[in-house]
Amino acid sequence: MTGSAILGDLVEVGSEILQLVVAGRVQGVAFRAYTRRAAQALGLRGWVRNCPDGTVEIQVVGAAEALDAFRRQVTRGPRFSRVDGVRVGVLSEWTEPPPKEGFEII
């Protein structure tokens, strides 16, 4: 992935806001907690939430290399999950306010 997004002081130059929508058995299996741990370990900022349609939505910002590693981890998922697909997009702005720092389950 190339490019950058700039949103005032929310995103550093060279970072991307990545949106991932994960389908499969991803609710009720600690997928959001797994996602938070992975993001924190990579120094990413953003949030994750369950969606009414059974998917999990993630919006995350950070360096391209860290985002690539994060995407690989999300594709695997935690032990009891089953990831059937991950839709990935790059956003120019957040759809929900991001945390000031760190990664949150919302």
N, C-alpha and C positions, 0 to 999 in steps of 0.2 A: 504494500500500500504506500502510496506517495501522497504528498500534499500536506497542508496544514489548515487548521481552523483557528481563528482568532476571535475571542469573545470578551472584549474588555480585559479584565484581569482574571477571568475564569480559566482560560486556557493559555498555556505557554506556546510561543511560536515553535513549530516543529511537532506539535502534538495533534492528535486527531481525536474527535469524539466518535467513538465507535458504538453503534447500536447492534445488539445481537438479540434475536428472537429464537429461543431454543424450544424445539418441539420434541415430544416423546414422553417417556415416564419421568417427568422432571418436577412434579409437585408431590409433596409428602414424602420425599426421599432425601431431605437435607441438601437439596441442590443449591438453594440460595446461600446457605452457610458455607458450602464448599466454594461457591463463587466468591464470596467475601474473603475467605482465607486466601484464595489464589490471587485476587486483586491486591490484597494487602501485602502479600509476599513479594509482589512485583512492583510495589510502590505506585499503584494506579489509584485513581479517584473516580468515584461514581456511585451508582446504585443498581440494585436488582429488585425485581418484584414479580409476584405471580400475576398472571393475567386471567380474566374470566374464561377464556377459551382453552385453558389448560397448558398454555405455553408459559415460559419465563422470559421476561424482557430485561435486558441489561443495557445500561448506558455507562460508558467508561471512557476516561481520558488518560493519556499518557504518551510516552515515547513509542514510536512505531514498533521497535523491537520488543518492548514489553507487551504491547497490545497483541502482537503476533503470538507470543508465548501464551498469553492469556486465552486467546481464541483456541489454541490447541488444547489447553486444559479443559475449557468449557465443552469442547467437542467430545472429550472422554467422559466427563461428568464423574460424580461420586459413585461409590460401590454399588448401590442399589438402584441407580438411575439407568435409564436407557435413552440415549440421545438419538432421535431419528433424523434430525436435521437442524441446521443453524443458518438462519437468514442473517446476513451481515450487511450493514450499511454504514456510511460515514455521514454524520450530521454536521450541520453548520451551527446549530444551537440545541440546547437541552430541551426536551419536552416536559420535564419536571425539574425543579430547582436542584442543582447538585449540592452535595455537602461541601462545606468550606474546606474540609480536608478529609482524607480517608475514603472509605467505601461503606455504604449503608445498605441494609435490607429495608425496603419501604413497603 
